[in-house]
Amino acid sequence: MHVFQKFVFFWIFCSKFMSDIIMSITSSLSTRDRSSEGARFEMLSASHSAVVIGSENSTIHIDAVIDPLSSSGQKVSSLLRILWKCSQPSMRLVFNPMSSLVDLPLKNYYRFVTPSMDDFSNTGLTVHGPKAFFANMPLSKTLTMNLDVPESWLVEPVIAVHDLDNILLENLGDTRTLQAVFELEALVLTGHCSEKDHEPPRGLQMILGTKRNPHLVDTLVMANLGYWQMKVSPGVWYLQLAPGRSSDLYILQDGPEMHSTKRITIDYLRGKPVHLGVVKKKGKEHEKLLIPSDDDDSSRKQVGFLYLFGDQESWNSNLLKWASSIIGGNGHTKNGGSTKVDNVSNGRKGKTINIFSIASGHLYERFLKIMILSVLKNTQRPVKFWFIKNYLSPQFKDVIPHMAQEYGFEYELVTYKWPSWLHKQKEKQRIIWAYKILFLDVIFPLSLEKVIFVDADQIVRADMGELYDMNLKGRPLGYTPFCDNNRDMDGFRFWKQGFWKEHLRGRPYHISALYVVDLIKFRETAAGDNLRVFYETLSKDPNSLSNLDQDLPNYAQHTVPIFSLPQEWLWCESWCGNSTKARAKTIDLCNNPMTKEPKLQGARRIVTEWPDLDLEARHFTSKILGEDVSPPVEKVSPVQPQVQTQVAEEDLETKAEL
């Protein structure tokens, strides 16, 4: 769906003389001949490449030149269809495709959705709601459903029985149809922050809330255009600088006046950017906002955290408010955004381990549940999982609150809308990769100190608390280098030759399936801004960042330094020799470029505990959703032929692999 803004020009006449001058100029312009540079649609031949609709007596006539194989042509044709339905104009549509094509430009089916009079009853209540209908779709092609919505909208599926990332109509039975219902979950408040005669104050922290609860959501200002965003709903909100260094150095400025709080009213679904001005307080003009703490994070004192973020008790209190607010949701609401459990009653003690992951499609959500169980079974410390909400299915969001209650962990669903100024990926797989690395500084609450990313298809065999407490030696990121002891893969180690060998200059190339983020150091050093600058530069070249989530941090490690984790923290059969498997603390089911073995098959063969964890997760899911669990598939050795039932399952599920 697209929203096209109306631009209204107001002419303000300061005097009658000025009004007469403008009217004279306007009259002269209206009677002038059209220049040779103007569009002359009557010159276009309509004999073979045009469609003429309507009567010549229509009061409105539309000439449109369309490239039918372009994305803009898809959208324009949908708008013309709506105009035809509303006002019955006469149209001449001239098709003007590219004269030569190397590849088919369009790889998607598109429908424009807008409310119509048919959607409402006589009482004004919605009956059916706006909808898109696709007919005569290919049965044997794997399709993905995606939405194109206004920049200020956060939309999510609320009803979807089938996997919207892995639609194969021939597998849906005799009906071969599916239905999905989407909901406008929230709005995105965006803006730009500026400081007169200075660069945007990157790293400036802001909080948003109500008069009663001033801290419901928070964010920080990016270097690019001073951009910031927050998740909101319609209503009246109050924006202010976060307690700590931000409010100590700066104050909000509105013209000549200074304010501690800015009132913002959300009464417009299409949204509009908020322009925020700040100025440094008197006597603070020469102080820097971002001051990196001690390079050794093991020596980071509590006072250092307070210096940057303000009073710890206040922040903990605000975090609980944030987690239970209508913005983030809570464990008692449908598909709530967070839940909190009593860690004392379930026997978990110590500092909470924060782990985040992202999954898209039913297969990877299946892997994600197994990863959760493997983490919990290997630690006695409290665990909180952070899931990127954008691509989770309704089924997973229904199951995860019950799973959290049953197994005694906390979770929170977070999201961040892709900024309009940042070069956007077109393929869903690459968008998901980008979410793993591009928004680490802004997608989590500012009070979160550290987080570990764990791939959904990873199995944990050690206490993640050991990794969580590891000293990163002052670096914002900690990754595991690729193994090099499986000599069969030497020909595939691209980082040891050509461009990467020259660029790395002896530094290791790291794998992105598991990494630690010191969020305090990450924000202090503006690592997020630096990564986005590298991304914006490289992503426009189709030959760059082929493995986006992996190539980007490795390319940028000269500027955003990486601490190399001990090798045993990530073992992958494709790159690591079997001699080191026994010491592996996590096992990643990474793709093998030689065998291209499906993940389900590889999981059963490589990880002995995987079938039991899978069966446990599937039984629990079926109990919540009321579905039957198919009998477990027998373990398959590398030399045995594949069982027919397993092959059928692989055919259905591995199509969702990224």
SULVEN-V396159 format. One record per pair of residues at least 4 apart in sequence whose ideal C-beta (glycine too) atoms are under 7 Angstrom apart, sorted by the first residue. I is the first residue (numbers start at 1). J is the second residue. Records with the same first field share a line. If there is no record, write none. Layout:
I=J + J
//
This chain:
1=112 + 113 + 148 + 149 + 150
2=75 + 148
3=150 + 270
11=22
13=18 + 19
14=18
15=19
16=20
17=21
18=22
19=23
20=24
21=25
22=26
23=27
24=28
25=29
26=30
27=31
28=32
34=38
41=63
44=94
46=50 + 52 + 92 + 94
49=94 + 95
50=92 + 93 + 94 + 95
51=93
52=92
53=84 + 90 + 91
54=58 + 88 + 89 + 90 + 91
55=90
56=90
58=88 + 89 + 90
60=87 + 89
61=89 + 90
62=80 + 83 + 89 + 91
63=92
64=76 + 80 + 91 + 93 + 94
65=94 + 96
66=73 + 76 + 77 + 93 + 95 + 96
67=73 + 96 + 97 + 98
68=73 + 95 + 97
69=73 + 97 + 98 + 105 + 106
70=105
71=75
72=76
73=77
74=78 + 110
75=79 + 112
76=80
77=81
78=82 + 112
79=83 + 112
80=84 + 91
81=85
82=86 + 114
83=87 + 89
84=88 + 89 + 91
101=105
109=134
111=132 + 134
113=130 + 131 + 132
114=130
115=119 + 130
119=126 + 127 + 128 + 129 + 130
120=124 + 125 + 126 + 127
121=125 + 127
137=169
139=169 + 170 + 176
140=170
142=166 + 167 + 168 + 655
143=167
144=164 + 165 + 167 + 428
145=164 + 167 + 180
146=428
147=155 + 182
149=153 + 155
150=270
151=271 + 420
152=187 + 188 + 270 + 271
153=184 + 187
154=185 + 186 + 187 + 188 + 231 + 415 + 417
155=182 + 183 + 184 + 185
156=182 + 183 + 185
157=164 + 180 + 181 + 182 + 393 + 394
158=181 + 182 + 183 + 394
159=180 + 181 + 394
160=164 + 180 + 393 + 394
162=167 + 172 + 178
163=361 + 362 + 656
164=180
165=360 + 361 + 656
166=361 + 362 + 655 + 656
167=178
168=655
169=176
170=176
171=652
172=176 + 177 + 178
186=231 + 232 + 233
187=232 + 233 + 266 + 269 + 271
188=229 + 231 + 271 + 417
189=229 + 230 + 232 + 264 + 266 + 274
190=229 + 271 + 273
191=228 + 273 + 274 + 275 + 276
192=225 + 226 + 227 + 273 + 275 + 276
193=200 + 201 + 204 + 221 + 226 + 228 + 276 + 278
194=200 + 226 + 277
195=200 + 201 + 278 + 279
196=279
200=221 + 223 + 225 + 226
201=221 + 250 + 278 + 289
202=221 + 222 + 223 + 526 + 529
203=220 + 221 + 289 + 290 + 523 + 526
204=220 + 221 + 246 + 250 + 278 + 289
205=218 + 220 + 241 + 242 + 246 + 446
206=218 + 219 + 228 + 239 + 240 + 241 + 242
207=214 + 215 + 218 + 240 + 242
208=216 + 217 + 230 + 237 + 239
209=213 + 214 + 215 + 216 + 237 + 238
210=237 + 238
211=238
213=321 + 325
214=238 + 240
215=318 + 321 + 322
216=321 + 322 + 325 + 327
217=230 + 231 + 322 + 327
218=242 + 445 + 446
219=228 + 229 + 230 + 442
220=228 + 441 + 442 + 446 + 523
221=226 + 228
222=227 + 228 + 529
223=526 + 529
224=421 + 532
225=421
227=419 + 421
229=417
231=327 + 415
232=237 + 266 + 327
233=326
234=266 + 267
235=266
236=263 + 265
237=264 + 266
238=261 + 263
239=261 + 262 + 264
240=260 + 261
241=246 + 247 + 250 + 252
242=246 + 247 + 310 + 446
243=247 + 310 + 311 + 314
244=248 + 308 + 309 + 310
245=249 + 289 + 307 + 308
246=250
249=280 + 281 + 284 + 287 + 289
250=278 + 279 + 280 + 281
251=258 + 260 + 278 + 279 + 281
252=258 + 259 + 260 + 262 + 276 + 278
253=258 + 277 + 278 + 279
254=259 + 277
262=276
264=274
268=272
280=284 + 285
290=524 + 526
292=524 + 525
293=300 + 304 + 520 + 524
294=299 + 300 + 304
295=474
296=471 + 473 + 474
297=471 + 472 + 474 + 518 + 521
298=471
300=304
302=306
303=307
304=308
305=309 + 312 + 520
306=310 + 311 + 312
308=520
309=315 + 446 + 447
310=314 + 315
311=315
312=316
313=317
314=318
315=319 + 447
316=320
317=321
318=322
319=323 + 445 + 447
320=324
321=325
322=328 + 445
323=328 + 338 + 340 + 412
324=330
328=337 + 338 + 412
329=333 + 336 + 337 + 338
330=336 + 338
331=336 + 338 + 339 + 340 + 401
332=336
335=397 + 398
336=401
337=412 + 413
338=411 + 412
339=401 + 404 + 410 + 411
340=410
341=346 + 404 + 405 + 408 + 409 + 410
342=346
343=348 + 349 + 382 + 408
346=408
347=380
348=380 + 381 + 382 + 408
349=380 + 381
350=381 + 382 + 465
351=381
352=381 + 382 + 383 + 384
353=379 + 381 + 383 + 464 + 465 + 468
354=384 + 386 + 448 + 450 + 451 + 452
355=375 + 383 + 385 + 451 + 452 + 454 + 464
356=385 + 386 + 387 + 451 + 453
357=368 + 371 + 387 + 453 + 454 + 455 + 456
358=388 + 391 + 432 + 435 + 436
359=364 + 365 + 368 + 392 + 456
360=364 + 391 + 432
361=365 + 656
362=366 + 393 + 656
363=367 + 653 + 654 + 656 + 657
364=368 + 456 + 457 + 656
365=369 + 393 + 396
366=370
367=371 + 456 + 457
368=372 + 456
369=373 + 617
370=374 + 459 + 610 + 613 + 614 + 617
371=375 + 454 + 456 + 458 + 459 + 460
372=376 + 385
373=377 + 613 + 616 + 617
374=378 + 459 + 460 + 613
375=379 + 383 + 460 + 464
376=383 + 407 + 409
378=460 + 461 + 462 + 463
379=383 + 463 + 464 + 465
381=465
383=409
384=409 + 410 + 411 + 412
385=409 + 411
386=412 + 414 + 444 + 451
387=392 + 411 + 413
388=414 + 415 + 435
389=413 + 414 + 415
390=415 + 435
391=432
392=396 + 397
394=398
395=399 + 625
396=400
398=624 + 625
399=403 + 621 + 624 + 625
400=404 + 411
401=405
402=406 + 624
403=407 + 620
404=409 + 410 + 411
406=620
414=443 + 444
416=439 + 442 + 443
418=422 + 424
422=532 + 536
423=536 + 539 + 540
425=430 + 431 + 434
427=431
428=432
429=433 + 658
430=434 + 548
431=435
432=658
433=548 + 549
434=438 + 548
435=439
436=453 + 512 + 549
437=531 + 549 + 552 + 553
438=531 + 532 + 535
439=443
440=517 + 522 + 528
441=522 + 523 + 527 + 528
442=528
444=448 + 451 + 519
448=519
449=519 + 520
450=468 + 516 + 517 + 518 + 519
451=517 + 519
452=464 + 467 + 468 + 516
453=514 + 515 + 517
454=458 + 460 + 514
455=513 + 514 + 588
457=588 + 589 + 599
458=513 + 514 + 586 + 587 + 588
459=586 + 587 + 607 + 610
460=464 + 586
461=584 + 585 + 586 + 587
462=466 + 585
464=468
465=469
466=470
467=516 + 569
470=478 + 516
472=478 + 516 + 518 + 563
473=563
474=521
475=561 + 562 + 563
476=517 + 518 + 521 + 522 + 525 + 527 + 560
477=515 + 517 + 553 + 560 + 562 + 563
478=515 + 516 + 562 + 563 + 565
479=510 + 511 + 512 + 515 + 553 + 562 + 564 + 565
480=510 + 511 + 514 + 565 + 567 + 569 + 570
481=508 + 509 + 510 + 564 + 567
482=509 + 510 + 511 + 575
483=567 + 572 + 575 + 576
484=493
485=576 + 577 + 580
486=575 + 576 + 577
489=493 + 574 + 575
492=593
494=500
495=500 + 501 + 504 + 509
496=501
497=501
499=503
500=504 + 509
503=555
504=509
507=557
508=564
509=554
510=554 + 562 + 564
511=550 + 570
512=549 + 550
513=570 + 588 + 590
514=569 + 570 + 586 + 588
517=522
518=522
519=523
520=524
521=525
522=527 + 528
526=530
527=531 + 560
528=532
529=533
530=534 + 556 + 559 + 560
531=535 + 552 + 556 + 560
532=536
533=537
534=538 + 552 + 555 + 556
535=539 + 552
538=544 + 545
539=544 + 545
545=551 + 552
546=551
547=551
548=552
550=554
551=555
552=556
553=557 + 560 + 562
556=560
557=561 + 562
565=569
568=583 + 584 + 585
569=585 + 586
570=586 + 588
571=576 + 580 + 581 + 584 + 586 + 587
572=576 + 588 + 590
573=606
574=590 + 591 + 592
576=580
580=584
587=606 + 607
589=599 + 602 + 603
592=596 + 597
597=601 + 602
598=602 + 650 + 654
599=603 + 654 + 657
600=604 + 649 + 650 + 653 + 654
601=605 + 636 + 650
602=606
603=607 + 610
604=610 + 611 + 635 + 636
605=636 + 638
609=613
610=614
611=615 + 632 + 635
612=616
613=617
614=618
615=619 + 632
616=620
617=621
618=622 + 629
619=623 + 629
620=624
621=625
622=627 + 628 + 629
633=643 + 645 + 646 + 649
634=643
636=640 + 642 + 643 + 646
642=646 + 647
644=648
645=649
646=650
647=651
648=652
649=653
650=654
//
